[in-house]
Amino acid sequence: MTRFPLFILFSLILVVACGSVPESRRSRAVIKRIKPKLEKELIAKGLQFGSPVFMRIFKDSKELEIWIRKDSEFVLFKIYPIHYFSGTPGPKLKEGDRQAPEGFYFVTPSRMNPNSRYHLSFNLGYPNKYDRAHGRTGSALMVHGNTGSVGCFAMTDARIEEIYTLADGALRGGQKFFRVHSFPFKMTEKNMMQRKGRAWYDFWANLKEGYDFFEKTKMPPNVTVVNKRYVFKQKRKKRKPDEQRI
C-alpha cells in the first residue's frame, strides 16, 4: 500500500485537474535515463515509443507482459518477471487478506505515482465495479518497484523503471488509460481442465472469456459488468441500464 504526504497529494490533484500525467524529479530522471534504451529496443521490433500499451499479469508463472500497439493490433514487446506477490490463486476478497487481485483493471494518469515509497508505482484501480458488485474490499493495489509487497506486484526497481517509462510515454502520447488484465495462470484449455472443480473455477471461466478475446483479436476488449459477470465487447455501444463499464 502506497501513502502520499499531503503536499504530494495536492500536487497530484492539481496536475490531474489540468489533464496532465503526474511527474516528479525522480520520474523525470528515470525516464531520461531509461527512454533511449527502450526506444532502441522498440525500433528493433518495429514499434514506437509513446504508442498505446496493454499489460497482462500471470500469477502462476510470475510474469508481467507488455504489449505495444502497432496499427490495428497489439504486439508483445517484453515479458518481465514479477519478483514477488503475496497470496494464493484466486481473487482478492477483502482488505488485509494478503491476496493480489485477479480481473480486468485500467490505469488513468491519476493512478500513476511518481513519488511512491516503492520507487515508482501505478494503482490498478481495485476494487473495480465487478469487485464492488461482489462486496470485495481493499485499496492501493499497485504494480511497483522494490522487492516486497502485500497484495501488490513487486517488480524490483530496475524493472518498474522500464514498465513505468513505457506507461508514462503512452499516456503522454495520447492514450487516455491503459488496461491491465490480471490472471491466475495462462487461461489455456489444458490449464483450465487441470483446475476443473476448484472453488474459483467459474470465476476463472469468466476471466478466460476476456483472455480468449485478446488471444483471438490481439486487441483488449471493452469490459462491462452485467448481472455481476464480466462481459466483453469489440466496440463501444450504448449501454443497457444494468450494464456498468469498467
HELIX and SHEET records of a PDB file:
HELIX    1   1 LEU A    6  ALA A   17  1                                  12    
HELIX    2   2 ARG A   25  ALA A   44  1                                  20    
HELIX    3   3 PRO A  109  ARG A  111  5                                   3    
HELIX    4   4 LYS A  129  ALA A  133  1                                   5    
HELIX    5   5 ASP A  157  ARG A  172  1                                  16    
HELIX    6   6 GLU A  189  GLN A  194  1                                   6    
HELIX    7   7 TYR A  201  THR A  217  1                                  17    
SHEET    1   A 5 GLU A  73  PRO A  81  0                                        
SHEET    2   A 5 GLU A  63  LYS A  70 -1                                        
SHEET    3   A 5 VAL A  53  PHE A  58 -1                                        
SHEET    4   A 5 PHE A 178  PHE A 183  1                                        
SHEET    5   A 5 GLY A 103  VAL A 107 -1                                        
SHEET    1   B 4 MET A 112  ASN A 113  0                                        
SHEET    2   B 4 SER A 121  ASN A 123 -1                                        
SHEET    3   B 4 MET A 142  HIS A 144 -1                                        
SHEET    4   B 4 PHE A 153  ALA A 154  1                                        
SHEET    1   C 3 ARG A 229  LYS A 233  0                                        
SHEET    2   C 3 ASN A 222  VAL A 226 -1                                        
SHEET    3   C 3 GLU A 243  ARG A 245 -1                                        
END                                                                             
